[in-house]
Amino acid sequence: MHSRIEVDSSTMGIRSFIKRKVEKRLGGERSAPAPTPAPTPQAPMPTEPSADGFIAVARESIVPQGSGRTVVVQGEAVAIFHTQTGWYAIDDACTHEDAPLGEGELDGDVVLCPYHDWRYDLKTGECHTDPDRPVGCFQIRLEDGFVWVGSRTSQGTTERGGDHDDGLTTTEPLS
């Protein structure tokens, strides 16, 4: 008997999907979350840039501490993160194979790529896996309950490819 699994790749990477399936299988069913109260009316998200060029990209409440999310800023994918030390915005595309960093796991102020575990410092954009492959960083601020992304503070590389950092070896022939 075959089962069909549908994956919504817009909300999680394949590593995250597999990890959640394994955790569910090993840890059993988790109890259902408590019902959430009905939302209170909220002001609409601003659609115009601020006077200094910042763009509102999300409500603060949808990015809980310890998580990230991919947003679009003037047609460009940007990953925003809320860590214990603050908020950060970096290029969303991993400089290894363009994986969505907004779906990556956080380790303090470092994000792990959801595909092959490349590691990026959220404060500087530095790639700990390959120092020649940084991602760009952006200004970010919170105002009126919204997350606002501004101009770039650093440029990332456009190079792609390289070794994996998750134990996967691709240079050996398959048996």
C-alpha positions as CSV (number, residue, x, y, z in Angstrom):
1,M,0.0,0.0,0.0
2,H,1.4,3.4,-1.0
3,S,0.6,6.6,0.8
4,R,0.7,10.0,-0.8
5,I,2.4,12.8,1.0
6,E,1.8,16.4,-0.1
7,V,4.4,19.0,0.8
8,D,3.8,22.7,0.8
9,S,7.3,23.9,-0.1
10,S,6.3,27.5,0.5
11,T,6.1,26.9,4.2
12,M,9.0,24.5,5.0
13,G,12.1,23.0,3.5
14,I,12.5,19.3,2.8
15,R,14.8,18.9,5.8
16,S,12.2,20.5,8.1
17,F,9.4,18.4,6.6
18,I,11.4,15.2,7.1
19,K,12.5,16.2,10.6
20,R,8.9,16.9,11.6
21,K,7.7,13.5,10.2
22,V,10.5,11.7,12.1
23,E,9.8,13.6,15.4
24,K,6.1,12.7,15.0
25,R,6.9,9.0,14.4
26,L,9.3,8.8,17.3
27,G,7.6,11.0,19.7
28,G,4.0,10.0,19.1
29,E,1.1,12.3,18.5
30,R,1.4,15.6,20.2
31,S,-1.6,17.1,22.0
32,A,-3.6,19.6,20.1
33,P,-2.7,23.2,20.9
34,A,-5.1,25.2,23.0
35,P,-7.7,27.2,21.1
36,T,-6.6,30.7,20.3
37,P,-9.0,33.6,21.2
38,A,-10.7,35.4,18.3
39,P,-8.3,38.0,16.9
40,T,-8.9,41.6,17.8
41,P,-9.2,44.1,15.0
42,Q,-5.8,45.3,13.8
43,A,-4.7,48.3,11.8
44,P,-3.9,47.4,8.2
45,M,-0.2,46.9,7.3
46,P,1.2,50.1,5.8
47,T,1.6,49.8,2.0
48,E,3.8,52.8,1.5
49,P,7.5,53.1,2.4
50,S,8.3,55.3,5.4
51,A,9.9,58.7,4.9
52,D,13.4,57.1,5.3
53,G,12.6,54.2,2.8
54,F,11.7,51.3,5.2
55,I,9.0,48.9,4.0
56,A,6.5,47.2,6.4
57,V,6.9,43.5,5.8
58,A,5.0,41.7,8.6
59,R,3.3,42.1,11.9
60,E,5.7,41.5,14.9
61,S,3.3,38.9,16.3
62,I,3.7,36.5,13.4
63,V,7.5,36.0,14.0
64,P,7.8,34.7,17.5
65,Q,11.1,34.8,19.3
66,G,13.4,32.0,18.1
67,S,12.0,31.9,14.6
68,G,12.3,33.4,11.1
69,R,10.2,34.0,8.0
70,T,10.7,34.8,4.4
71,V,9.2,38.1,3.2
72,V,9.3,40.1,0.0
73,V,10.8,43.5,-0.1
74,Q,10.4,45.4,-3.4
75,G,10.4,42.1,-5.3
76,E,13.4,40.6,-3.4
77,A,13.2,37.6,-1.0
78,V,14.5,38.6,2.5
79,A,14.6,36.4,5.6
80,I,13.7,38.1,8.9
81,F,14.5,36.6,12.3
82,H,13.6,37.3,15.9
83,T,16.2,36.1,18.3
84,Q,16.8,36.6,22.0
85,T,19.2,39.5,21.1
86,G,17.0,41.2,18.6
87,W,15.6,41.3,15.0
88,Y,17.7,40.7,11.9
89,A,17.2,40.7,8.1
90,I,19.4,38.9,5.6
91,D,19.2,37.7,2.0
92,D,16.8,34.7,1.9
93,A,18.9,32.6,-0.5
94,C,21.6,30.3,0.9
95,T,24.8,30.9,-1.0
96,H,25.3,27.1,-1.4
97,E,22.1,26.1,-3.3
98,D,19.6,28.9,-2.9
99,A,17.6,27.3,-0.1
100,P,15.2,29.6,1.8
101,L,17.1,30.7,4.9
102,G,13.9,32.0,6.4
103,E,12.9,28.4,7.0
104,G,16.2,27.6,8.7
105,E,16.7,26.7,12.4
106,L,18.2,29.2,14.7
107,D,21.2,28.6,17.0
108,G,21.4,31.9,18.9
109,D,22.2,34.5,16.3
110,V,23.1,31.9,13.6
111,V,20.7,30.4,11.1
112,L,21.3,26.9,9.7
113,C,20.3,26.4,6.1
114,P,17.3,24.0,6.0
115,Y,18.8,22.0,3.1
116,H,22.5,21.3,4.0
117,D,23.1,23.1,7.3
118,W,25.3,25.9,6.0
119,R,25.6,28.4,8.9
120,Y,25.2,32.2,8.6
121,D,25.7,34.9,11.3
122,L,22.6,37.0,11.3
123,K,24.4,40.1,12.6
124,T,27.1,40.2,9.9
125,G,25.9,37.9,7.1
126,E,29.2,35.9,7.5
127,C,29.0,32.3,6.3
128,H,30.6,30.1,9.0
129,T,30.7,27.2,6.5
130,D,32.5,29.0,3.8
131,P,33.8,32.5,4.8
132,D,34.0,33.5,1.1
133,R,30.2,33.1,0.7
134,P,28.4,35.7,2.9
135,V,24.7,36.8,2.5
136,G,23.7,40.4,2.5
137,C,22.2,42.1,5.5
138,F,19.5,44.8,5.7
139,Q,18.4,47.5,8.2
140,I,15.5,46.4,10.3
141,R,13.3,48.1,12.9
142,L,10.0,47.6,14.8
143,E,7.4,50.3,14.8
144,D,3.6,50.4,15.5
145,G,3.6,46.6,15.8
146,F,5.1,46.0,12.4
147,V,8.5,44.8,11.2
148,W,10.1,47.2,8.8
149,V,13.0,46.4,6.4
150,G,15.3,49.2,5.1
151,S,18.3,49.4,2.8
152,R,21.2,46.9,2.6
153,T,24.0,47.3,5.1
154,S,26.2,44.7,3.3
155,Q,26.3,42.8,0.1
156,G,26.3,39.0,-0.2
157,T,28.0,36.9,-2.9
158,T,26.2,35.8,-6.0
159,E,28.4,32.6,-6.2
160,R,26.6,29.3,-5.6
161,G,27.6,25.7,-5.1
162,G,30.2,24.0,-2.8
163,D,30.5,21.2,-0.3
164,H,27.6,20.1,1.9
165,D,27.8,20.6,5.7
166,D,25.2,18.0,6.7
167,G,27.3,14.8,6.3
168,L,26.0,14.2,2.7
169,T,28.8,13.3,0.3
170,T,28.1,13.8,-3.4
171,T,31.5,13.0,-4.8
172,E,31.4,9.2,-4.1
173,P,29.7,7.0,-6.7
174,L,26.4,5.3,-5.7
175,S,26.6,1.5,-5.1
